[in-house]
């Protein structure tokens, strides 16, 4: 009898842990394996695997991650800096955080990734297992909490914009100025897709975050890279949605039509502008004309009223969304605010030249 009860409980848990098949697209909708529409309601884990100066109050003197890392290395040396970053990545997001996200009512997580955690900057073809292990752990925590994990390449080789967002360093050629950077980006997605092809809790691949580069009126280079990435993914994975962002911070989709994949969705970002139908009409037209879903992959950094109005606008138009971001230092516009320790405040003053060592 005990064995029967145990097997029954195990079967129940297995059912609860397994999603309703892979997320897919059906016309203008994102659907589960049963063909039922699902509205993604998510949160982005910004600041974890790609640091941004404004989240840490370092933007005045170190805005991109490479600048932040250089400041730390100058202070404690390269070896201790590596130890610091290992501990930072282990503790910034943990299993408890993913459990909390589920308890708050979200059904998905967007994971911003830095390419250099997966492959060394100057060693094409070499892969870093510890970086993939971080994704594995996050995926396992999402499975435990029945959350879809959407992988987001936030910092591509060379950087897809001249901004701290993608850890761009002007001393090196950008993604758009070096063919080898684009080749490596394609290879990264082939590697990721091969690893996660059979994982139904992976909600999809957000293949390139917030391009912001003058690529001509038709964004021909962006389209070509998106097609090349799609082809590389489809060599090993026909299961997952591919989310394609437009140029100029995921707002300009010129040249990115017609769609080139049957499981493709357009991902746009929305900050600070008004929350009415007129503001997103061009996106609704894109959805209709391409018969492809929309996803608001990133939004936030505003007031509670703005958040409320934006979510209402999205939900009324059957558009899923992902909020930015979960954690920041002393902020009221994220889900969690980190209280600044006195010692860190002193360090910030030292780095900014307001205090001596």
N, C-alpha and C positions, 0 to 999 in steps of 0.2 A: 504493500500500500504506500509506504514511504517513497519507494522508487517511482511509483506512478505519479504521486504528487510532485516529486522533484522534476520529473520529465514535463509535467504540465506547466509548472512554473517556468522552467527553462524555455519551453516553447513560447509562452506568453512574452517573456523578456526578449526573445529573439524577434518576435513580431514587432514589439515596441521599438526595438533598436534599428529595425530595417525600414528605410523609407519606401514610399510607394513608387519604386523604380527610379530611373534617372529623370531629372528635370529635362524637359524638352520644349520645343516650340510647336504651337498649332495655330497657324495664321498669326493673328496679332496678340496671342496669349502665350504666357509661359505656363506649362502644364506639368503635372506629375505623371508617373507611369500609368495611371489609370485614365489619363486624359482630362483630369480635373484641373481647372485653373488654379494657380497658386500665385498670390501676391507676396513677393519677397519683402519682408520688413526686417531690415538689417542694421548693423552697426559696423563701422570700419575701425580697425585696430591701428590707427595712425600713431606714429612716434615709437613704435616697437622695433621693427626691422629696418625702418628708414626714419632717421631722426630729422626733425625740422626745428630750426632755431626758435621760432615763435612759441613752440610748445614748451621749451625749456628756458625761455627768457634770455637766450643768447644771441638773438638775431642782430643786435647792434654791433657785434664783433665776430660772430661765427654763426652763419645762417644755414649753410649746407652741412651735411653730416661730415664730409671730409674736413671742413673747417673746425667743427666741434671736436673731432677726433684729434686733429693737430694740436688744439689747445690742451687737451688732456695729456697727449704724449709729451708736450713741452714741460708739463708739470710733473709727471710721474714716470716718464720713459715708455718706450714702445712695448716692452714685455708686460709691465703692469697695466698698460692701456688695454692690451688684449684680454687680460684677466678681467678688467673692469667690464669690457663689452660682453664677455661670456656671462658674467653675473647679471648684467643689465638685461640681456636677452632671456635669461632663465627666470627672472623675477618680474619683469614689466607686465607680462601676461602669463597667468598660470591657470591651472584647471579651475580654480575657484572663480576666476573672472568669467570663464565660459559658462559655468553653471549659473552665475548671476545674470548674464545676458539672457539665458533661457528663462529665468524666473521673471525677468522684466517684460517678457512677452514677445521678444524678437524670435524670428525663425531662421535667420541667416547671419553670416559674418563675412565681411570682405577683408581679406588679408593682404595688405600692401607689402610687397616683397622687394628686396634689393638684390640685383643680379649677383653682386660680389659675395653673397652668402652661399651661392650655388656653384659659382665658378670663379677662379681667381682673375683679377683684372687683366693680367698680362699672360695668361696661360689658357688659350683656347683648347677645348677638348678635355680639360681637366675638370673633374667634378668634386664638390666638397660635400661629403656625406653629412657632416653636422648641420649644414644649412637645410638639407632635405629632411633631416630628422626633426627639425623644428616644425616643419609643415606636417610631418607625420603625427607628431604629438598633438598639434592643434586639431588635426582631423580626428584623431581618436577622442579628444575632449568633445568635439562637435557631435560625433557619433553617440557618445554617452548621453548627450543632451538633446539629440534629435534636431540639430541645427545644420543647415546647408553651409558649406564653406566655399566661397568664391575666391579663386586665386587671382591676384591683381599684381601685374608687373609695374611697380611704382617707380623703380629706378632701373632703366635699361642701360646697357653698355653705352658709355659716352653721354648719356642723358638726352631725353627727348624734348627738352626745353632748356632755356637759359635761366633756370630757376633752381632754388634750393630744394624744391619739391622732389626733384629726381636726382639730387646729389650731383648736379652739374658742376664741373670744374673747367673754367675757360682755358686752362693750360692744355687741355686735351680736346681732340676733335669730338664733336657731338655725334649722336646716333645718325644724324642726317648728313654729316660731313665725312663719314668713313664707312665704306661698304662693309668692311670687316665687322664693325659694330652691329650692323644689321644682320649679317650672317650669323653672328653669335646669338643675337636675339631670337632668330628662328630656331637655332639649335637648342636654346634653353627651353623653348616651348615644346619642342619635340621630346626632350628629356622629361619634362614635367608631365606631358600627356601620356607618355609610355608608362610612367610610374603610377599615375592615378586613373588610368583609363577605365578600370573596373570598380571604381569607388563611387557608389551612388550618392554618398553624402557630400561629394564635391558637386557644388551647384553649377559650376561653369568656370570659364576662363576669361577674365577681363584682361585682354592681351597687352594693352599699353595704356597707361594712365596719362591723361592730360598732356598730349602733344601740344606744344605752343611754338611753332616754327613757320617761317615764311616758306611754304611749299608750293606756291602758285595758287591760282584761283580754283584749280581742280584737285588740289592735294594729291597729285599723281603718285608721288613717292610714298605718301602715307598709305594710299590704297594698295600699292604694290606690296608694301611690307605686310599689310594686313592679310592679303591674299597668300603671300608666301608663308606666313605663320599658320594660317588656316590649313594650307596644304600639308605642312609639316605635322600639325596636330592630327589631321585626318589619316595620315599614314599609319598611325598607331592607335587612334581613338576616334570612334564614330559615335560615342555615347553622349558627349557633353556639349552644352551650349557654348558658343563663342560670342562674347560681348565685345562689340567694336565701338570705340569712342571716337568722336570727331576731333578735328584740330581745334586750336585755341581753347584749351581747357574743356574739351568735350562739348563744344557748342556748334561747331561748323562741320556739317556732314556733306559739303559739296564734294563731288567726286567719289563718294563712298556708296553710291547707288549705280546700278542695281545691286541688290544683295547677291553674294556669290556662294552662299552655303545655306542648306535647308534648316540648320539648327543655329541660326544667327540672330542676335538681338542687338539693337542699337542702344548704347549707354550714353546718357548725357549727364552733365553736372549743372547744378543750379545754386547760385549764391546771391543773396542780397536783393535780387530784382523782385518785381511785384509778383504776387501769387494770384494770378487770374488766368483764365483760359487763353487770353491773347498772348501772354508771355510764352506759352508752350504750343501755340497753334502750329508753328512750323514743324514741331516734333510730332504732333498728332497727324499732320499731313504726311510726314515721313513714314510713320507707322502704317497709315492707310495705303499709301502708294506702293510701299514695299511689302505689305502684308507680313510685317515682322514686328515682334514685341519691342517695347521700350522699357528701359530700366533707368531710374535715377540712381546712378551708382555712387554719387557723392553729393552731399548737401549739409549745411549746418552753419556754424559760426555766426549765429544771429540771436534774436530774442525768442522767448518762449511763445509769444504770439505769432511770430513769423513761422516758427516750427509748426505750430498747430495749423496755421493756414496752408502751409506747403503740403503737409501730410493730407489734409482734407482735399486739396486740389489733386494730388496724386491718386488717392483712393477713389475719388469720384470719376477719374479717368482710367481706372484699372491699371495703374502704373506702380510697380514695386519701387522700393527706395532703400537706401543705405545711408545712415547718418554718419557724420564726421564730427568728432571722433570720440572714442570712449574715455580717454584719459588725457588731461593736460595739467600743467602746473598753474595753480591759482587761477582757475577759469570758471565762469558760470555758464558757458555755452556748450560744454560737454556733459556727458553723463556723470563723470567723476572728476573731482578736482583734488590735485595733490598739494598738500600744504608744504610750503617751502621751508626747509630746515634753516636754522640760523647759520649753520656752517656753509650751506650752499649759497645763501645770500651773500656771505662774505667772499666766497669764491667768485661769484658774479661781479662783485665790486672790484675785486683784484683784476679779473680778466678785462674789465672795462676801463681800468686805470683809475678807479675811484678809491682804491685802497692798496696798501703795500703788503708784501708777503709777510 
